[in-house]
Amino acid sequence: MAITNLNPVDARRIVSKRRCSDCWEVLQEHYDEHTRTSTVSCSTPDCPCRGHVSAEFVENALVESRQKRKEVERALGESEAVAWIPRPVRRSQAAILAELGY
């Protein structure tokens, strides 16, 4: 879904602060010299781009996703359910302090 007939200043503001809601990629601005208006659309080819979300939302979602991935990898590594995820190495408090030089 492209946003059409925008003032170029508004289009630049949208491009700088918003992302595609489907693929989370950046938006791009297309300026039409004849009508002196801009159109904002997704930069990914063939993306349906059904809306826009804030760049802050995308960054927060990515951080949350990385945290969940770490938790899942830790849990799967401990359970040895998936062979290619290494089992976490457990060290005692004394070993950690010795590593740090205490």
N, C-alpha and C positions, 0 to 999 in steps of 0.2 A: 504494500500500500504506500504509494508515494504521496507526499504532501505537496500540493501544487499551488501556484499563484502566491508565493510568499515574497515578502520584501526581502532583498538579499541580506540585510542585517539580521533579520529574524531567522533566516535560513542558516546563517553562520552560527548563530547562537544555538540552534537546535542541533546542528552537526557537532558542535563542540561538547554538548552536555548530554546527548542522547545516544542510544544504541538500538539496533534492531531487536525486537522482542523475540524473533524466531531463532536467529543464529548468534546474537549478541555481538555482531561485528559492527564496525563504525558505519556511519551514514555518510552519504556524499551529496554535494550540492551541484545542481546543473542550472546554469544561468542562461536564460533566453534573452538575447539582445533585442529582439523585436518587441516583446511585451515588457521587457525590463523587470521580469519576475524570476524567481528561482523555484526549482523543484527539489525536494529532498527525498532520497530513496536509499535503500540498502546497497552497500558496495559489493555484496556477494551475488554472483550471477545465479539466476534461477531461484533465488530465495523468495518465498511468498511475502515476506515482510508484512505481517498482519498488524503491526503496530510498533511502538517505540517504548523503551524503558530508559530510566536514567543510567548514566555511566556508573554512578555510585551503587545502584542496585546490582549491576553486573559485577563490580569489584567485590561487593559483600558476598554475593552468591558464589563466586569463585573461591574466595577464602573459606567459606563454609564447606564447599565441596572438597577442597584439599584437606581440611581437618577431618571430614568424614572418611576420606580415603585412607588417611593415616590410621584412624581407629579400626577400620575394617582390615587393613593389612596387618595390624598388630594382633587383632583377634584371630585372624586366619593363620598367622604365623605361629601363635601359641597353640592353636588346636591341631596344627599340622594337617589341616584339611586340604590345603592346596600345596603341592610339592614345590612349586617354583617360588613361593613366598618364603624367605628364610625365617627360621625361628629366631626370635629376639634373644640376644645374649643378656643374661641376668648377671649383674655384678653386685657384690656385697658393698655395703657402705664403706668398709675398710679398704676394699680394692679401689673404689672411686677416689677416696681421700689420698691413697698412696699414689695414684696416677697424677693427682693434682699437687703432689709434693708435701703433703701434711703427714 
